Amino acid sequence: EAGVAQSPRYKIIEKRQSVAFWCNPISGHATLYWYQQILGQGPKLLIQFQNNGVVDDSQLPKDRFSAERLKGVDSTLKIQPAKLEDSAVYLCASSFPGQETQYFGPGTRLLVL
Amino acid sequence: AQTVTQSQPEMSVQEAETVTLSCTYDTSESDYYLFWYKQPPSRQMILVIRQEAYKQQNATENRFSVNFQKAAKSFSLKISDSQLGDAAMYFCACYMTGKLIFGQGTTLQVKP
């Protein structure tokens, strides 16, 4: 069974530029999560989708971050414009609806200069 | 407040020895789940072990086992016969009210 796929694995941009990350969940997992993990800290939830609807985006900085999951499968997270403090690893995870166990992708490491 | 606390930023263990990583959590929920995830330098978050709060029996997965003390809200991870490949950052996490809350992590070093 294929795991959660993410791309790119690494990205370096300058502040005020825009960037997008892609995630494809495990087949059949209707719930998809985006986390931000700053170096030395645990992951923090940014947004949770159930199919193509948003369940929780209370921690998403909506002035610069956006996410979509148009067809209820893969998802894109965008940052525009990026700030230095956005440097982090962005993790995507997925699960069956209502299931507590989440499976994570390899993450995208973002460096904002 | 729903929090997960790992009080050991770093731990080290000799290869083949046993090490225990500590975790405490705070929740008013009666139904929740506890997890330990391993994150090697590749940054992939790998599920190590899970525990349902309603189960009294401690979970075990090969060399990994937990000591779940519900009244004390404690959930420690024991790694037996430590191997070089166990070196990683370990995160304790609690799934409660539909959210997965992570601790700050413990970096485990395994010495040959």
Boltz contact constraints between the chains, C-beta under 6 A:
constraints:
  - contact:
      token1: [A, 42]
      token2: [B, 91]
      max_distance: 6.0
  - contact:
      token1: [A, 42]
      token2: [B, 102]
      max_distance: 6.0
  - contact:
      token1: [A, 42]
      token2: [B, 103]
      max_distance: 6.0
  - contact:
      token1: [A, 42]
      token2: [B, 104]
      max_distance: 6.0
  - contact:
      token1: [A, 42]
      token2: [B, 105]
      max_distance: 6.0
  - contact:
      token1: [A, 43]
      token2: [B, 102]
      max_distance: 6.0
  - contact:
      token1: [A, 89]
      token2: [B, 43]
      max_distance: 6.0
  - contact:
      token1: [A, 100]
      token2: [B, 33]
      max_distance: 6.0
  - contact:
      token1: [A, 100]
      token2: [B, 95]
      max_distance: 6.0
  - contact:
      token1: [A, 102]
      token2: [B, 100]
      max_distance: 6.0
  - contact:
      token1: [A, 104]
      token2: [B, 45]
      max_distance: 6.0
  - contact:
      token1: [A, 106]
      token2: [B, 44]
      max_distance: 6.0
  - contact:
      token1: [A, 107]
      token2: [B, 43]
      max_distance: 6.0
